[in-house]
Amino acid sequence: MTILEVAKKLKAEVLVEGDAVADAIGYVVASDLMSDVLLVDEDEILLLTSLASDQVLRTGHIVGAVGVIVINGKSLPSSMVKVARDLGMTLVKCDKSQYQACIAVSEALKSA
């Protein structure tokens, strides 16, 4: 399953389609602590977070994430869209809570 398919299941808004938009998701990481995300040693991760900052995208880029979904309906600074485009990172905005998003993503991945 790709991040676009997950976004559709979440009824989320895709703000930027990055370079890995067609790549399959290998693992899902849900965290607001970017230091914890940096410890993940997996490929093709999807990052779910409620942090709305450019640093989230930079961290996602470092760990090779297929994209970032910002949850809880957070307002995103316009700089996030620019950074996502510059890094070639898919950026999605979702109104669901972290709990709801994790369950929906899990169910979507199981049914894929």
C-alpha positions in Angstrom: 0.0 0.0 0.0 1.2 3.5 -0.8 0.9 6.7 1.1 -1.7 8.0 -1.4 -3.8 4.9 -0.7 -3.4 5.4 3.1 -4.3 9.1 2.7 -7.5 8.1 0.8 -8.5 5.7 3.6 -7.9 8.4 6.2 -9.8 10.9 4.2 -6.7 13.1 4.5 -5.5 16.0 2.3 -2.3 15.4 0.3 -0.4 18.7 0.2 2.7 17.5 -1.6 3.3 14.4 -3.6 7.0 13.5 -3.1 9.5 11.2 -4.9 8.4 8.1 -2.9 4.7 8.6 -3.5 4.4 5.3 -5.3 6.6 3.3 -2.9 5.0 0.6 -0.7 4.9 1.3 3.0 7.1 -1.1 5.0 6.5 0.2 8.5 4.5 2.9 10.3 6.0 5.0 13.0 3.8 7.2 15.1 5.7 9.7 17.3 6.0 13.3 18.3 9.6 12.8 19.4 11.9 13.1 16.4 14.8 11.8 18.5 12.8 8.5 18.7 12.2 8.5 15.0 15.9 8.8 14.3 16.4 5.5 16.2 14.2 3.6 13.7 16.3 1.3 11.6 13.7 0.2 9.0 13.1 1.1 5.4 10.0 2.7 3.7 8.5 4.1 6.9 5.4 6.2 7.1 5.7 8.8 9.8 2.6 9.9 11.7 3.0 12.9 14.0 1.1 15.8 15.4 4.2 18.0 15.2 3.7 20.7 12.5 7.3 21.9 11.9 9.9 21.7 9.1 12.0 19.6 11.3 9.6 16.7 11.0 10.2 16.6 7.2 13.9 16.8 7.7 13.8 13.9 10.1 11.7 11.9 7.8 14.1 12.6 5.0 17.1 11.5 7.1 15.4 8.1 7.9 14.2 7.6 4.4 10.5 7.9 5.1 8.0 7.5 2.2 6.2 10.5 3.7 4.8 12.3 6.7 1.2 12.5 7.8 0.5 15.4 10.2 -2.5 14.3 12.4 -4.9 16.1 14.8 -5.9 18.6 12.1 -3.0 20.8 12.9 -2.5 24.0 11.0 0.7 23.7 9.0 3.1 26.6 8.4 3.5 27.4 4.7 7.2 26.7 5.1 6.3 23.0 5.5 5.0 22.7 2.0 8.1 24.4 0.6 10.4 22.1 2.6 8.4 19.1 1.5 8.8 20.1 -2.1 12.5 20.8 -1.7 13.1 17.4 -0.1 10.8 15.5 -2.4 8.9 14.3 0.6 5.2 13.5 0.5 3.2 15.6 3.0 -0.3 14.8 4.1 -2.6 16.5 6.6 -5.2 14.5 8.5 -8.0 15.5 11.0 -7.9 12.2 12.9 -6.3 11.8 16.3 -3.1 9.8 16.6 -5.0 6.8 18.0 -7.7 6.9 15.3 -5.1 7.4 12.5 -3.0 4.4 13.8 -6.1 2.1 13.9 -7.2 3.3 10.4 -3.7 2.8 8.9 -3.4 -0.6 10.6 -6.7 -1.8 9.2 -5.9 -0.4 5.8 -2.5 -2.2 5.7 -4.1 -5.5 6.9 -6.7 -5.4 4.1 -4.2 -4.6 1.4 
